[in-house]
């Protein structure tokens, strides 16, 4: 029996020890190489786009454009703009985030980085925002699986059994559903399981929300595997629908199953129960997309994932939601639907 990929040496090509012993100059060069990879690590003015020579202000580690006289740094216009921590700390933060395959709590983040909880919370959400804003928005095709997992508004059972209610029938205004759509890998391809995952937040598995999500996310004529929930009955006219009744079986006699979506649900639950414990509806979309990213990159080495997240962070502009978060600049509404 062949060894699982995650147990091989190829899956471990990111060294935390190398990051811990990295000098400030080396961290600065790493940021330059990734930020301006298209220009071979040479700075590009974010104001006028000048790719030529720039003045380098050694004491401040800033660049000054010879064309427009604009002063900028390796983090100007990115998620790490106006940073207060050393650059090496951000590299270590991304590495810790990468190796936490079931996410990482802000409290653990703050302990590992020796920073305040508030700093760790904002930093972790900035990384999640970079994953959300840089996701692939092309429609899924081929064979896709759909399923939903319910989150939020837990009702604690009463102490006396006679006072307990059927919590399945109770009204839960803050209850949300994470709809995951996963595209299966093609037969005989090198990939295993699914190759792309999209997530959406709704207030339930109702037909109106699911219609908008499915039609905007999956190409017409694709094969969709779903369970027997009535919210998916509408799509038999436009898609090749295959249904499985989970009260009877995990996989139907004709091969219908949504185990890839169930795999996503399992990893999401492990993040919810084992790491974050309580997830606000305001930021549920960020957490849901993070688990989708981790599922899609589960067969990549941690070094490749680190480089991908690092490049996404530097390609993401200054956050409108988390820049000045603790000073009152907070998200006012949740992301729902498609």
C-alpha positions in Angstrom: 0.0 0.0 0.0 1.4 3.4 -1.0 2.1 6.0 1.6 -0.4 8.8 2.0 0.9 12.1 0.5 0.7 14.0 3.8 3.0 11.5 5.4 5.7 11.9 2.7 8.7 14.3 2.9 7.3 16.1 -0.2 4.4 17.4 1.9 6.8 19.1 4.4 8.9 21.8 2.6 8.2 24.7 4.9 10.6 25.2 7.8 9.4 27.3 10.7 12.9 27.1 12.1 14.2 28.9 9.0 11.6 31.6 9.5 12.4 32.0 13.2 16.1 32.5 12.5 15.5 34.8 9.5 17.0 38.3 9.7 15.0 41.4 9.0 16.9 41.9 5.7 16.0 38.4 4.5 12.3 39.0 5.4 12.4 42.3 3.5 13.9 40.6 0.4 11.2 37.9 0.7 8.5 40.5 0.6 10.1 42.2 -2.4 10.4 39.0 -4.3 6.7 38.1 -3.8 5.2 41.6 -4.0 6.9 42.4 -7.3 7.4 38.9 -8.7 6.3 40.1 -12.2 9.3 42.5 -12.2 11.8 40.1 -10.8 11.6 41.5 -7.3 12.3 45.1 -8.4 10.0 47.7 -6.9 7.1 49.1 -8.9 5.6 52.5 -7.9 2.0 51.9 -6.9 1.1 55.5 -7.8 2.4 55.9 -11.4 3.5 52.3 -12.2 7.1 53.2 -12.8 9.2 50.0 -13.1 12.5 51.8 -13.5 14.9 53.0 -10.8 13.8 54.3 -7.4 15.6 55.9 -4.5 16.0 53.6 -1.5 15.7 55.3 1.9 17.9 53.0 3.9 16.9 54.2 7.4 13.1 53.7 6.7 13.3 50.8 4.2 11.1 52.8 1.9 11.4 53.5 -1.8 10.9 56.9 -3.5 9.8 57.0 -7.2 12.1 59.1 -9.5 9.1 59.8 -11.7 6.4 61.1 -9.4 8.3 61.4 -6.1 5.9 59.0 -4.3 7.2 57.2 -1.3 6.2 53.6 -0.7 7.2 50.4 1.0 7.0 46.7 0.3 3.6 46.6 2.1 2.0 49.8 0.7 -1.4 49.2 -0.6 -1.6 45.6 0.7 -3.2 44.0 3.7 0.0 44.7 5.7 0.0 48.4 5.0 1.0 50.6 7.9 2.2 47.5 9.7 3.6 47.8 13.3 5.2 44.4 13.7 8.4 43.2 12.1 8.0 41.7 8.6 9.3 38.4 9.9 6.4 38.1 12.3 3.9 38.2 9.3 5.8 35.5 7.6 5.6 33.3 10.7 1.9 34.2 11.1 1.2 32.9 7.6 3.2 29.8 8.2 1.2 29.1 11.4 -2.0 29.7 9.6 -0.8 27.3 6.8 0.0 24.5 9.1 -3.3 24.7 11.0 -5.2 22.4 8.7 -8.4 22.8 10.7 -8.0 26.6 11.2 -6.5 28.3 14.2 -8.1 30.3 17.0 -7.1 34.0 17.6 -6.2 33.1 21.2 -3.7 30.4 20.0 -2.5 32.8 17.3 -1.8 35.5 20.0 0.1 33.0 22.2 2.3 31.7 19.3 3.1 35.2 18.0 3.3 36.8 21.5 0.9 39.6 20.5 -2.3 40.9 21.9 -5.5 39.0 21.2 -6.9 42.0 19.3 -3.9 42.0 17.0 -4.1 38.2 16.4 -7.8 38.4 15.7 -7.5 41.1 13.0 -4.4 39.5 11.4 -6.1 36.1 11.1 -9.2 37.7 9.5 -7.1 39.7 7.1 -5.5 36.4 5.9 -9.0 34.9 5.5 -10.1 38.0 3.6 -7.3 37.5 1.1 -8.4 34.0 0.5 -12.0 35.2 0.0 -11.2 38.0 -2.4 -8.8 36.0 -4.5 -10.9 32.9 -5.1 -11.7 31.5 -8.5 -15.1 32.7 -9.6 -15.5 30.6 -12.7 -18.5 28.4 -12.9 -18.1 24.7 -11.8 -18.6 22.0 -14.3 -18.5 18.2 -14.8 -19.7 16.3 -11.7 -20.6 18.5 -8.7 -21.8 17.7 -5.2 -24.0 20.0 -3.1 -24.8 19.9 0.6 -25.6 22.1 3.5 -24.4 22.3 7.1 -26.3 24.2 9.8 -24.5 26.7 12.1 -25.5 28.9 15.0 -28.2 29.6 17.5 -27.7 26.7 19.8 -30.5 26.1 22.3 -29.4 24.8 25.6 -31.7 22.0 26.9 -33.5 22.6 30.1 -32.4 20.8 33.2 -35.7 19.0 33.8 -36.7 16.6 31.0 -40.3 17.7 31.4 -39.3 21.3 30.5 -37.3 20.4 27.4 -38.6 21.2 23.9 -38.0 19.7 20.5 -35.1 21.9 19.5 -35.6 20.8 15.8 -38.9 22.6 15.7 -37.9 25.7 17.7 -37.6 29.1 16.0 -34.0 30.0 15.5 -33.6 33.5 14.0 -29.8 33.3 14.0 -29.5 29.9 12.4 -27.5 29.8 9.2 -26.7 27.2 6.5 -23.3 26.9 4.8 -24.0 25.5 1.3 -20.9 23.9 -0.2 -20.6 23.0 -3.9 -17.7 20.8 -4.8 -16.5 19.9 -8.3 -15.1 16.3 -8.5 -11.8 15.6 -10.2 -12.0 14.0 -13.6 -11.6 10.3 -14.0 -8.0 9.2 -14.4 -6.6 12.6 -13.4 -3.8 13.1 -10.9 -6.1 14.8 -8.5 -8.1 12.8 -6.0 -11.6 13.7 -4.7 -12.7 17.3 -5.5 -10.7 20.0 -7.2 -12.7 23.2 -6.5 -15.1 24.2 -3.7 -17.5 27.2 -3.4 -19.4 28.1 -0.3 -22.5 30.3 0.3 -24.3 31.4 3.5 -28.1 31.2 3.5 -30.8 31.3 6.2 -31.9 27.8 5.2 -31.9 25.2 2.5 -34.8 26.8 0.7 -35.5 26.7 -3.0 -35.3 30.4 -3.7 -31.8 30.8 -2.3 -30.5 27.5 -3.7 -31.8 28.4 -7.2 -29.8 31.6 -7.3 -26.7 29.8 -6.0 -26.8 26.8 -8.3 -27.6 28.7 -11.5 -24.8 31.3 -10.8 -22.2 28.7 -9.8 -22.7 25.5 -11.9 -22.8 25.3 -15.7 -26.1 24.1 -17.2 -26.0 20.4 -18.2 -23.6 19.4 -15.4 -24.2 16.4 -13.2 -25.2 17.3 -9.6 -25.2 14.9 -6.7 -27.4 15.9 -3.8 -29.4 14.4 -0.9 -33.2 14.2 -0.8 -33.8 17.7 0.6 -36.7 19.3 -1.2 -34.7 22.4 -1.9 -32.9 20.6 -4.8 -36.1 19.3 -6.5 -36.2 22.3 -8.9 -33.0 21.4 -10.8 -34.0 18.2 -12.6 -35.0 20.1 -15.7 -31.7 21.8 -16.2 -29.2 19.4 -14.7 -28.5 15.7 -14.5 -29.6 15.2 -10.9 -28.6 12.2 -8.8 -30.1 11.9 -5.4 -29.2 9.8 -2.3 -31.4 9.2 0.7 -29.1 9.5 3.7 -31.7 8.0 6.0 -31.2 4.7 4.2 -27.7 4.8 2.6 -24.6 6.8 2.1 -24.4 5.9 -1.6 -27.3 5.0 -3.8 -27.4 1.9 -6.0 -26.9 4.1 -9.1 -23.7 5.7 -7.6 -25.2 8.9 -6.3 -23.4 10.3 -3.2 -22.2 13.7 -1.9 -19.3 12.4 0.2 -17.0 15.2 -0.9 -19.4 17.8 0.5 -19.8 15.7 3.6 -16.0 15.8 3.9 -16.1 19.6 3.8 -18.8 19.6 6.5 -16.7 17.4 8.7 -13.6 19.7 8.4 -15.9 22.7 9.1 -17.3 21.1 12.2 -13.8 20.3 13.5 -12.9 24.0 13.1 -16.1 25.1 14.8 -15.9 22.6 17.8 -12.1 22.2 18.1 -10.7 25.6 17.3 -13.0 28.6 17.1 -15.9 27.2 19.2 -18.2 30.2 18.4 -18.5 31.8 15.0 -20.4 35.1 14.4 -22.8 35.2 11.5 -21.1 38.4 10.4 -17.9 36.6 9.5 -19.3 33.1 8.8 -18.6 33.5 5.1 -14.8 34.1 5.8 -14.6 30.9 7.9 -16.6 28.9 5.4 -14.4 30.0 2.5 -11.2 29.3 4.6 -12.3 25.6 5.0 -13.1 25.4 1.3 -9.5 26.6 0.5 -8.0 24.1 2.9 -10.0 21.3 1.3 -8.9 22.4 -2.2 -5.2 22.5 -1.2 -5.2 19.4 1.0 -2.9 17.6 -1.6 -0.4 20.5 -1.8 2.8 20.8 0.3 2.7 23.3 3.2 5.4 25.3 1.4 3.3 25.6 -1.7 0.3 26.6 0.4 2.4 29.2 2.3 3.6 30.8 -1.0 0.1 30.9 -2.3 -1.4 32.5 0.8 1.6 34.9 1.0 1.1 36.0 -2.6 -2.7 36.4 -2.1 -2.1 38.7 0.9 0.3 40.9 -1.0 -2.2 41.0 -3.9 -5.1 42.1 -1.7 -5.6 45.9 -1.2 -5.9 47.5 2.2 -8.9 46.0 4.1 -11.9 48.2 4.4 -13.4 46.0 7.1 -10.4 45.1 9.3 -8.3 48.3 9.0 -9.2 50.2 12.2 -11.5 47.4 13.4 -11.0 48.0 17.1 -11.5 51.7 16.5 -15.1 51.1 15.3 -14.7 50.3 11.6 -16.7 47.0 11.7 -18.8 45.1 9.2 -22.4 46.0 9.5 -24.1 43.2 7.6 -23.4 39.5 6.8 -22.7 38.0 3.4 -25.7 36.0 2.3 -26.5 34.1 -0.8 -24.6 34.3 -4.1 
